[in-house]
Amino acid sequence: MWKRLSRVCGCLLFLGGPILALSAKDPRNKLVEIPQPSPVAASPYVVDGLALGGHVKSGNQAYQPYQCRPSDQFSGFIWCHEEHTTPDNTVMRSHSILQSQDGTAYYVDSYFQPAFFDPNDIQNEIDRMSSEFRREARIIQMPKREGLPSAVMATWGAIQLEPLKPDEISVVASGGSHPGFLVSFLGDEERSAKAGVPVYRLAGGAGFLWAATFDQNGRGVLRYLAIDDSKIEPSRQVASNSENQAESNSSPVSPPVVAQPSLQQQSQSDAQAQGKEDQYLAEEEEKKRRVKDADQQQKEAQLLLDEVAIGSLVLLCGVVVAVFLSMKRQSASQ
């Protein structure tokens, strides 16, 4: 099982990134191998060697295939994207980074289609990442629908999934854009919106998302990403086209270089993100405590009912015995 999880198209992933349940034996998975950077310890949330909050070095060979340009949707940020496909265009592998002008990565994303899964490996992988992140995953499964594949999303940290409203879903279904980064169960937001499957906008603080879509044969789509929307949200601008279309179809330019934010500003921003995460964790603990208390109350109520039932049964038996003895004495006296 672990051999299957540890290989992606013949390329070993570095420690700190998620292990993918992709089959290396399928010839359709022969993608172009690209260099991988060394892991950075800026955050526990790492995607293919680049940690959330880590710095992207433009001279690094690993980032040479990326096409970068100023982001249209996120003012002051730089969008970088690269992808590889097999010669017959049956397999795609893409990577995206949204970075500040000083090279700090606040969004790192990897996407594979098709991916091949074993259902047992999916839960094992979620458990492995939970152990690595030292926190429990929040898991959402797509309700079973005839004609649609199975899908599961797992998140860690302060990342939040905000469901789009019906009018926003209509815009996405028609091919329009929506501000922010979107995720969906089917791996394609427009397809999900048309099928009536929930589409979410990524919000909150620093966190990690792992999403798998698969049919009965285990074939599907894999996406995993790290994001800190608290660093991105203030710069968000409404665009006329979706982020992927706007960014990937534009000509590349060299990322601009500006002065790095002051340590005070960075500390304040980090403190706000940490505060959001601490608040979220506190709310989760409170929910667990309430559930535990409710379970305890239910057990106590059931125990009381059992004691009442037993007492009633004993009383009934006493009455029956008394009646029997009374009838026996009357019979003997006659």
N, C-alpha and C positions, 0 to 999 in steps of 0.2 A: 504493500500500500504506500509506504513512504517513498519507495523508489519512483512510483508513479507520480506522487505529489511533488517530488523534488526536481523534476525535469520539465522544462518548458522549451519545446522545439529544439532540444539538444543543448540548451543553454542553462547552466546552473545559476539560480538566483542567489544573491548575496544574503548573508544573515541579516536579520532586521527587516526584511521584506516578506510579504506573504508568500507561502508556498502554494502553487497553483495546481489544481486537479486536472491538468491537461495531459493527454496521452502523447508521448513522444514517438510512439510507433506509427501513428497515422501519418502518411506522406503529406496530407493536406496541412499539417502543422509545421512544415519546413519553411520557417520564416527567415528573413535576413537577420543575421546576428549583429547586434550593435554593442559597442563597448559600454560597460557599466561603471559608474563612479563608485568610489569606496564609501561605505556607510558613514554618516555624520551623526554625532551624538547630540544634536541640538534638540531632538524630540524623540519619544518612543514611537511616533507614527512615521514610518519609513516606507517609501514606495520605490522599489528598484534601486536602493542604495542612496536615495536622496531623502533626507529627513525634513519634515515640516519645520520651517524656520531656519533650515540650513541655507547656505549661500551657494548660488549657482555661479561657477567660474566660467566666463565666456571662452577662455582659452583651453578649457578641459576638452580632451578628445571625445569624451562621452557625449558632449552636447553639440558636437559639430554637425550632426544630421538635423538638428532642430532649426526650424524656420521661425525667426522671432520678429515681432513688430509691436509698437505701442498698442495697447488694448483700446478698442473702441468703446467697450462697455464699462471698463473699470479705469477711470481716469488716473493717470500717474503710475499705472502698472504696465508690465510687458508680458505679452502672451507668446509662448513658445510651443510649437507643435511639430511632431514628426510621426510618420507612419510607414509601415512596410506591408506589402502584400505579396502573395505567391504569384508566379507568372500567369496563372489562370484566374487570378482575382477571386479565388474561393476562400482565402484565409486573410484576415486583416489583423494587424497588431499596431496600436497607436499609443502615443505617450504625449501628455500635455503638462505644461507648467505655467502658472501665473506667478510672476515675481515682481517685487518692488524694484525701483530703479537702482537700488544698491545691491540687487541680486538675491534678496531674501525670498525664499519660496514659501508662498502662503496657500498654494493649491498644487498638488501633484497627482496625476491621474494616469492609470494604465487600463487599456481596453483590449480584449481578445475575442475574436469571433472567427470560426467557431471554437468553443472550448468543450472538452469532453470530461464528464464527471461520473464519479461513483457516489450514490446518495450517502453512503456511510462516510466517505472521505469528506463530504461537506461539513458534517457536524464535527468530525475530528479536527478539521482545519479551523473552525470557529473556536473550538475548545483550546486549540494550540495558541491562537492569537490572544484569546482571553488570558491565558497564562502568561504570555509575553507582555501584554499590556497591564497585567495585574489588576484587572477589573472585569466584571461580568459583561457579556455582550447583550445588547438589546436587539432582539430578533423579531423581524416582521416577515410573515409568509403571505404570499399572494393567495387569496381564496381560489379554490379549484374552479376552473371554468372550462366547459367543453370546447375543444378546439384550440386551447391555449396551453403553453407549457407550464411547468412548475417553476416557481421562483422564490428566492429568499434573500433578504437583506439583513446584515448585521452591522451595528454601529458601536463604537466605543468613544469614551471621552465626552466632551461638551457639545459635540455635533448634534444638530437637531434637524428633523425632517418636517417641513411645513407643507401640508397638502395644498395643491393649487385649488382655487375656487372654480366653480363651473364655468364662469365666463373666461377665466384664464385657461382652462382646459380647452375650450373652444378655439382660442387663439392658437394654442400649440397644435391642436388637431388639424388646423388649416395651414400649418407650416409657418406660422408667425413666431415671434420671439417673446421671451419673458425674461425680465432682468434677473440676474443671478445664475448660479449653476443648478441644473436640474438633474434628477435621477428618476429612474422608473424601473419597474420589475422586468419589463421585456427588453431592456437594454437600448431601446429606441423610444424617445419621449413622444414623438409624433405618432408612432404606431400604438403606443400605450394609450394615448389620449383618444385615438380613434376607436380603440377596443373597449374604452370605458374602464381601463385599469388606472389606479391612482398614479399621479405624477407628483413628485415632491421637489421643493426648493431646499437647497442646503443652507442652513443657518446655524447660529450659535457660536461656540468657541472652537478651540482646537480639538480635532477628533479624527476618526478613521472609519471608513465605510467599505464593506466587502459585499458584493452583490453577485449572485449566480442565477442564471436562467437555464433550464434544461428540459428536454422532452423525455419521453419514456425510454429512449435509447441512450440517454445521458449526454446528448449533444445540445449545446446552447451557447451562451454568452457569459463571459466573466469580466467584471469591472471592479477595480479597487482603487481607492483614493484617500488622500489625507488633505484636510482643509482647515483653515482658521478663518471663518467668515467674519469674525469680529474685527479682523485687520483689513478685510476687503470691503465690507458693507458700506462704510462711509463714502467710498469712491464710486459706488455703483451708479451707472447711467443707463437710461432706457435706450436700447438700440432698436433699429428697424428690422434687423435680421438676427437670427440665432447666433450665439457665441461661436459655435463650431464653424458655421458657414462664413461668418464675418472674419474670423481669425485665420482659418486654414486657406482661404482663397486669396489672401492678400500677399503682395510681394514682400520679401524679407528685408529688414533693415537692421542695422546694428543697434543693440540696446543702448539708450542714452545713459550717461553716467552723471549722477548728481551727488551732492553731499549726503552722507549717511545721517539718519535722524539722530538727535541728541540722546544721550543715555537716559536723561530724565523722561523724555517722551516715550522711549522704548520701555522703560520701567513702568510708567503709568499704563501703557497699553497692555503689557504683560500682566500687570496686576488686575486690570479689568477682566481680561480673559480668564485668569485663574479664579477670580471672584465668581464669574458665571459658572465655571466648571464646579467649584465648591458648592454653589447654590444648587446646581442640578443634582450633584451627588447627595446633598442633604435631603432634597425632595425625594430622591429614590429610596433613601434609608427610611424616611418617614412613611412612604407607601408600604415598604416591606413590614415596618412595625405595625401599621394598621391592619395589614393582612394577617399578620401573626396573632394580633390581639383578637381579631374576628374569629380566626380558627380556634383559639383557646376558648372564647366564649361559646362557640358552637359545641365544642367538646364537653364543656361543663354543662351546657343545657341538655345534651344527649345523655350525659351521666345521670343528671337529675331525673330525666324521664325514665331511664332504666331502673333507678332506685324506686321510683313511684310504682312502676309496673311490677317490680318484684314484691314490694310491700303489699300491693293490691292482690297479687296472686297468693301470697302467704295468708292474708286476711280471708280470702275466698276459701282457701283450703281449710282454715280454722272453722269457718262457718259450716262447711260441708261435714267436717268431722263431728262438730257439735250436734248437728241435725241427725247424723247417723247414730250417734250414741244415745240421743234422746229417743229416737224411734226404737232402738234396741231395748232400752229400759222399759218402755211402754209395752213392748211385745213380751218381755220376760214377766212383767207384773200380771199380764192377762193369763 
